[in-house]
């Protein structure tokens, strides 16, 4: 999924009252700001200056142009001088792209001797942006507000996070998810309203017969199988015979799955071990390697987590921390740690070292022992998130975690795994997660944080719940009750 072409439009507000000289300076200053922020090299996407807006007609025209531009992933507004907010009503009411209100000013400090009425007329963002902020609130428009000096790294870091969320929202609106079969039988949390998901997120979630995939696997050529096997050898430690036969079958599965995904323009997929008609193995290595190429995945038919994994991977462009489908598997209650894993499908982007391909019986699914990647997850700060259907609306739950080097070797556990300390601690975090209705499947990411997920949820207009270092269960449950009352009335 290539997100490199996305840009963000900087729209600057002013008015004709100040005269042509001041407006020319406003334009020059705004171009300097956009150019300087791009030149700093720490923004994931380019900012394009789109002019100084002085009338309602200009504002409406630029908002319509942003809506029509596929490459525009969002708009950034900044009122360099005083821009009467009634001028913005028409344009902002039409705006369909994510919006960031940037409250900054051209100069960092007040120049003691240089400040006069001309300076005051030129630098009125403290005045103009508050007028601009009122109309955003009055319109009840979801937007991100960033306050800080434009040439500070800390300010650009806030903008960078929102950019990633905005690109995630843009990707969401055209995301297709391919389901091989249905959900695992009798499981509740992997179900959900696909129509509401398409209305809210843009996700197109549809099912393809597993038998069709089996036919595609049978049609994979020996040359395609060999090419995929060589790709495995470049990235992983691959066993020799007799286990190589199982690895070859995974290669055939991967070629077939990717061909079907690409034919339909899908960037996420699901399957379930309960529906493997015509297949010899549950895709393990095949799924893991596809995730490492940017595809989203959800086990047991979990299309919500498959889509979220694809979206988070798109948000993480240019970062190297890693993002994966994940599951809370078992606890170390003595140490307060959670062991995350799955039967097979953990993305190698989160591996601490070079993954090993191993073949072991699965003990579930009634098929041949599948090949899979085995590795330990890397240490570092991360987040896990779960999108759940609350009935008529969606809730995104995020929890901060600290991934650790494993405290045990676990030599007889032939799966990829990540060990982490949930914040604020295992018991409080798990209690809050369960109260919020969080799923056992999650998307784990070292690349994004809860603030980025909060921005994405705001853009998509869904509820966001955060579990972090300062979570108190009593206050958390009270806030959920208030949130339920608010969101159920929307």
C-alpha positions in Angstrom: 0.0 0.0 0.0 1.8 3.1 -1.3 1.0 6.2 0.8 4.0 8.3 -0.3 2.0 10.5 -2.7 -0.2 12.0 0.0 0.2 15.7 0.9 -1.4 18.2 3.3 -2.7 21.6 2.3 -1.8 24.7 4.4 -4.7 27.2 4.1 -4.0 30.6 5.7 -6.7 33.0 6.8 -6.7 36.8 6.6 -8.9 39.5 5.1 -8.7 42.6 2.8 -8.8 45.0 5.7 -5.0 45.1 6.2 -4.1 46.3 2.7 -2.0 44.7 -0.1 1.4 45.2 1.6 0.4 43.3 4.7 -1.3 40.5 2.7 1.9 40.1 0.6 3.9 39.7 3.8 1.4 37.3 5.2 1.8 35.2 2.1 5.6 35.4 2.2 5.6 34.4 5.9 3.3 31.5 5.3 5.4 30.2 2.5 8.5 30.4 4.7 6.7 28.4 7.4 5.6 25.7 5.0 9.0 25.5 3.4 10.8 25.4 6.7 8.6 22.7 8.1 9.2 20.6 5.0 12.9 21.2 5.0 13.2 20.1 8.7 12.8 16.5 7.4 10.8 15.1 10.3 7.3 15.3 8.8 6.1 12.1 7.2 4.3 14.0 4.4 4.8 17.2 2.5 2.9 20.4 3.3 1.6 22.4 0.3 0.9 26.1 0.8 -2.5 26.8 -0.9 -2.8 30.5 -0.5 -4.1 33.3 1.8 -7.9 33.2 2.0 -9.6 36.6 2.3 -13.2 35.9 1.4 -15.9 33.2 1.9 -15.8 32.4 -1.8 -12.0 31.7 -1.7 -12.4 29.5 1.4 -15.3 27.5 -0.1 -13.4 27.0 -3.4 -10.2 25.7 -1.7 -12.3 23.3 0.5 -14.1 22.0 -2.5 -10.7 21.6 -4.3 -9.3 19.7 -1.3 -12.3 17.3 -1.3 -11.8 16.6 -5.0 -8.0 16.0 -4.7 -7.2 12.3 -4.1 -3.6 13.2 -3.1 -4.8 15.6 -0.4 -5.0 13.7 2.9 -6.0 16.6 5.0 -6.0 20.4 5.5 -4.1 22.6 8.0 -5.6 26.0 8.7 -3.7 28.9 10.3 -5.1 32.4 10.7 -2.0 34.6 10.4 -4.1 37.7 10.9 -7.7 38.2 12.0 -9.9 36.2 9.7 -13.6 36.7 10.5 -15.1 33.3 11.3 -18.4 33.8 9.4 -16.3 33.6 6.2 -15.3 30.0 7.1 -18.8 28.6 7.7 -19.5 27.6 4.0 -16.1 26.1 3.4 -15.8 24.2 6.6 -19.3 22.9 6.3 -18.4 21.4 3.0 -15.0 20.1 4.0 -14.7 16.3 3.9 -11.0 15.9 4.6 -9.4 15.7 8.0 -8.7 19.1 9.5 -6.0 20.4 11.8 -6.2 23.8 13.4 -2.6 25.0 13.8 -2.3 27.7 16.4 1.1 29.2 15.9 2.7 32.5 14.8 5.4 33.5 12.4 7.8 34.9 15.1 8.7 33.1 18.2 9.0 36.1 20.5 7.7 39.7 20.8 10.4 42.1 19.4 10.7 44.7 22.1 11.7 47.7 20.0 10.2 46.6 16.7 6.7 46.0 17.9 4.3 48.8 16.7 0.9 48.9 15.1 2.2 47.7 11.8 3.6 44.6 13.6 0.4 44.1 15.5 -1.6 44.2 12.2 0.7 41.6 10.7 0.9 39.1 13.6 -2.6 38.5 15.0 -2.8 34.7 15.2 -3.4 34.9 18.9 -6.4 37.0 18.0 -7.4 35.4 14.7 -7.0 31.8 15.6 -9.3 32.2 18.6 -12.0 33.6 16.3 -11.3 30.6 13.9 -11.5 28.2 16.8 -14.9 29.4 17.8 -16.4 28.6 14.5 -14.9 25.1 14.5 -16.5 24.5 17.9 -19.8 26.2 16.9 -20.0 23.9 13.8 -19.1 20.9 16.0 -16.5 19.9 13.5 -14.1 17.2 14.5 -10.6 18.6 14.2 -7.2 18.4 15.8 -5.8 21.5 17.5 -2.0 21.9 17.7 -0.5 24.8 19.6 3.2 25.6 19.4 5.9 27.3 17.4 6.1 26.0 13.9 9.9 25.7 13.9 10.0 23.6 17.0 10.6 19.9 16.7 8.0 19.2 19.5 5.3 21.0 17.5 6.1 19.2 14.3 6.0 15.9 16.2 2.3 16.6 17.1 1.6 17.4 13.5 3.4 14.3 12.3 1.2 12.1 14.5 -2.0 13.7 13.2 -0.7 13.3 9.6 -0.4 9.6 10.1 -3.9 9.4 11.6 -5.3 11.4 8.6 -3.6 9.1 6.1 -5.0 6.1 8.1 -8.4 7.7 7.7 -7.8 8.2 3.9 -6.7 4.6 3.5 -9.7 3.4 5.5 -12.2 5.0 3.1 -11.0 2.8 0.2 -10.0 -0.3 2.2 -11.2 -3.7 1.0 -11.1 -6.8 3.2 -11.2 -10.3 1.7 -12.7 -13.0 4.0 -11.9 -16.6 3.2 -15.0 -18.2 4.8 -16.9 -16.9 7.8 -16.1 -16.2 11.4 -15.1 -18.9 13.9 -18.4 -20.4 15.1 -20.0 -19.1 18.2 -17.4 -16.3 18.8 -19.0 -13.0 19.7 -16.4 -10.3 19.4 -15.3 -11.1 15.9 -18.8 -10.4 14.7 -19.9 -6.9 13.7 -22.0 -4.7 11.5 -20.3 -4.6 8.1 -22.7 -2.1 6.7 -22.1 0.3 9.5 -18.3 -0.3 9.1 -18.6 0.7 5.5 -20.6 3.8 6.3 -18.3 4.8 9.2 -14.9 3.8 7.9 -15.3 3.0 4.2 -14.3 -0.6 4.6 -15.7 -3.0 2.0 -15.8 -6.4 3.7 -16.8 -9.4 1.6 -16.4 -13.2 1.5 -14.7 -15.4 -1.1 -15.1 -19.2 -1.1 -12.3 -21.2 0.5 -12.7 -23.6 -2.3 -11.7 -20.9 -4.8 -8.5 -20.3 -2.8 -7.8 -24.0 -2.9 -8.2 -24.0 -6.7 -5.8 -21.0 -6.9 -3.3 -22.8 -4.7 -3.4 -25.9 -7.0 -2.8 -23.6 -10.0 0.4 -22.1 -8.6 3.3 -23.0 -10.9 6.6 -24.6 -9.7 8.4 -21.5 -10.8 6.2 -19.3 -8.6 6.6 -21.6 -5.7 10.4 -21.6 -6.1 10.6 -17.8 -6.3 8.6 -17.5 -3.1 10.8 -20.1 -1.4 13.9 -18.1 -2.3 12.3 -14.9 -0.9 11.8 -16.8 2.4 15.4 -17.8 2.4 16.5 -14.2 2.1 14.6 -13.1 5.2 14.4 -16.2 7.4 16.2 -19.3 8.5 14.5 -22.0 6.4 14.9 -25.8 7.3 16.0 -28.5 4.9 14.2 -31.7 4.1 11.9 -33.2 5.3 10.3 -30.0 6.7 10.9 -28.2 3.4 7.9 -29.8 1.8 5.6 -28.0 4.3 7.4 -24.7 3.6 6.9 -25.1 -0.1 3.2 -25.5 0.5 3.1 -22.3 2.5 4.8 -20.7 -0.5 2.1 -21.9 -2.8 -0.6 -20.6 -0.3 1.1 -17.2 -0.2 1.3 -16.8 -4.0 -2.4 -17.8 -4.3 -3.6 -15.5 -1.5 -1.6 -12.5 -2.7 -2.9 -13.1 -6.3 -6.5 -13.1 -5.1 -6.0 -10.0 -2.9 -4.3 -8.1 -5.6 -6.9 -9.1 -8.2 -9.6 -7.6 -6.0 -7.6 -4.6 -4.7 -7.8 -5.9 -1.1 -5.2 -5.0 1.5 -6.5 -7.1 4.4 -7.8 -10.7 4.7 -9.1 -13.2 7.2 -9.5 -17.0 7.5 -10.3 -19.6 10.1 -9.0 -23.0 11.0 -12.7 -24.2 11.0 -12.9 -23.7 7.2 -10.0 -25.0 5.2 -11.9 -26.9 2.5 -9.4 -28.3 0.0 -6.3 -26.9 1.8 -3.6 -29.0 3.3 -2.4 -26.4 5.9 -3.7 -23.4 7.7 -1.7 -20.5 6.3 1.0 -19.6 8.9 4.3 -18.6 7.3 2.2 -17.4 4.3 0.1 -15.1 6.4 3.1 -13.8 8.5 5.1 -12.9 5.4 2.1 -11.2 3.8 1.7 -9.1 6.9 5.4 -8.1 6.7 4.6 -6.8 3.2 1.9 -4.4 4.6 -1.3 -6.6 4.4 -3.6 -6.6 7.3 -4.8 -9.9 8.9 -7.3 -11.2 11.4 -7.6 -14.7 12.7 -10.9 -16.7 13.0 -12.6 -14.3 10.6 -11.9 -11.2 12.6 -12.3 -8.6 9.8 -12.3 -5.6 12.2 -8.8 -6.5 13.4 -7.6 -7.3 9.9 -8.7 -3.9 8.7 -7.2 -2.1 11.7 -3.9 -3.8 11.2 -3.8 -2.7 7.6 -4.8 0.9 8.6 -2.1 1.0 11.3 0.5 -0.3 8.9 -0.4 2.4 6.5 -0.1 5.0 9.3 3.4 3.7 10.0 5.0 4.7 6.7 8.7 5.2 7.0 9.0 3.8 10.6 10.6 0.5 11.5 9.1 -0.5 14.8 6.7 -3.0 13.5 2.9 -3.7 13.6 1.2 -7.0 13.9 -2.1 -8.9 14.5 -1.9 -10.0 18.1 -3.7 -11.9 20.8 -3.4 -11.9 24.6 -2.6 -15.6 25.1 -1.6 -16.2 28.7 -0.4 -14.4 31.8 2.5 -14.5 34.2 0.5 -13.4 37.2 3.5 -13.5 39.5 5.5 -11.1 37.3 2.5 -9.1 36.1 3.2 -9.8 32.4 1.2 -10.8 29.4 2.4 -13.2 26.7 1.0 -12.2 23.3 1.0 -14.8 20.5 -1.4 -16.7 18.2 -1.6 -20.1 16.7 0.7 -19.1 13.9 0.1 -15.6 12.6 2.4 -12.9 14.2 4.1 -10.5 11.8 7.9 -10.7 11.7 8.1 -6.9 11.6 8.0 -7.1 15.4 10.8 -9.7 15.7 13.9 -9.0 17.8 16.1 -11.1 15.6 16.1 -13.2 12.4 13.0 -15.4 12.5 13.2 -19.2 12.1 10.9 -21.2 9.9 9.7 -24.3 11.8 7.1 -27.0 11.2 5.0 -28.4 14.1 1.7 -30.0 14.5 -1.0 -27.4 15.3 -3.3 -29.6 17.4 -6.4 -27.8 16.0 -7.9 -27.5 12.5 -7.4 -31.2 11.4 -4.7 -30.5 8.8 -1.0 -31.2 8.1 1.5 -29.6 10.5 2.0 -26.1 9.1 5.2 -24.1 8.6 5.4 -20.9 10.6 7.9 -18.3 11.8 9.1 -18.6 15.4 10.8 -15.6 17.1 10.8 -13.4 20.2 9.3 -9.9 20.0 11.6 -6.9 20.4 11.6 -4.8 23.6 10.2 -1.3 23.6 7.2 0.9 24.1 4.1 -0.1 22.1 0.3 0.1 22.0 -2.4 -2.5 21.5 -5.8 -1.5 20.2 -9.1 -3.2 19.7 -12.1 -2.0 17.6 -15.3 -3.4 19.0 -18.9 -3.2 17.8 -21.0 -1.8 20.7 -24.3 -2.2 18.8 -25.1 0.8 16.5 -21.6 2.3 17.1 -18.0 1.4 17.3 -15.5 1.8 20.2 -11.7 1.9 19.7 -9.8 0.8 22.9 -6.1 1.5 23.2 -3.7 0.4 25.9 -0.1 1.4 26.4 2.3 -1.5 27.0 6.0 -2.0 27.5 7.4 -4.9 25.6 10.2 -6.8 27.3 12.9 -9.3 26.6 11.3 -12.7 27.5 11.8 -13.8 31.1 11.6 -17.5 30.0 13.0 -19.5 27.1 9.8 -21.5 26.5 11.7 -24.1 24.3 8.5 -26.1 23.6 6.3 -23.3 22.4 6.7 -23.2 18.6 5.1 -19.9 17.9 6.1 -16.3 17.5 5.5 -14.4 20.7 5.8 -11.0 22.4 6.0 -10.5 26.2 4.8 -7.2 27.7 3.9 -5.3 30.8 0.5 -3.8 30.4 0.1 -0.3 31.9 -0.6 0.7 34.5 -0.2 -2.9 35.7 -1.6 -6.3 34.6 -4.5 -6.4 37.0 -5.7 -2.9 36.6 -5.2 -2.9 32.8 -7.0 -6.2 32.3 -9.9 -5.1 34.5 -10.3 -1.9 32.5 -10.0 -3.7 29.2 -12.7 -6.2 30.1 -15.0 -3.4 31.5 -14.6 -1.6 28.2 -15.4 -4.7 26.2 -12.0 -5.1 24.6 -11.4 -8.2 22.4 -8.8 -10.9 22.8 -7.5 -10.0 19.3 -5.7 -6.7 18.9 -3.4 -4.8 16.6 0.0 -4.3 18.3 2.3 -1.5 17.1 5.7 -0.1 18.1 5.3 2.7 15.6 2.2 4.6 16.6 0.8 5.6 20.0 -2.5 6.3 21.7 -2.6 9.9 20.6 -2.4 8.9 16.9 -5.2 6.4 17.5 -7.2 9.1 19.3 -6.8 11.4 16.3 -7.9 8.6 13.9 -11.0 7.9 16.0 -11.8 11.6 16.1 -11.6 11.8 12.3 -13.8 8.7 11.9 -16.2 10.1 14.6 -16.2 7.1 16.9 -15.6 6.6 20.6 -12.1 6.3 21.9 -11.0 4.7 25.2 -7.4 4.9 26.5 -5.9 2.7 29.2 -2.5 4.1 30.3 -0.2 4.7 33.2 -2.7 6.9 35.1 -5.8 4.7 34.7 -7.9 4.3 37.8 -10.6 1.6 37.4 -13.3 3.5 39.4 -12.8 6.7 37.4 -12.5 4.7 34.2 -15.8 2.9 34.7 -17.5 6.2 35.6 -16.1 7.8 32.4 -17.4 4.8 30.3 -20.9 5.3 31.7 -20.8 9.0 30.7 -19.4 8.1 27.3 -22.1 5.4 26.8 -24.8 8.0 27.5 -23.2 10.5 25.1 -22.5 8.1 22.2 -25.8 6.3 22.4 -27.7 9.5 21.8 -25.7 10.4 18.7 
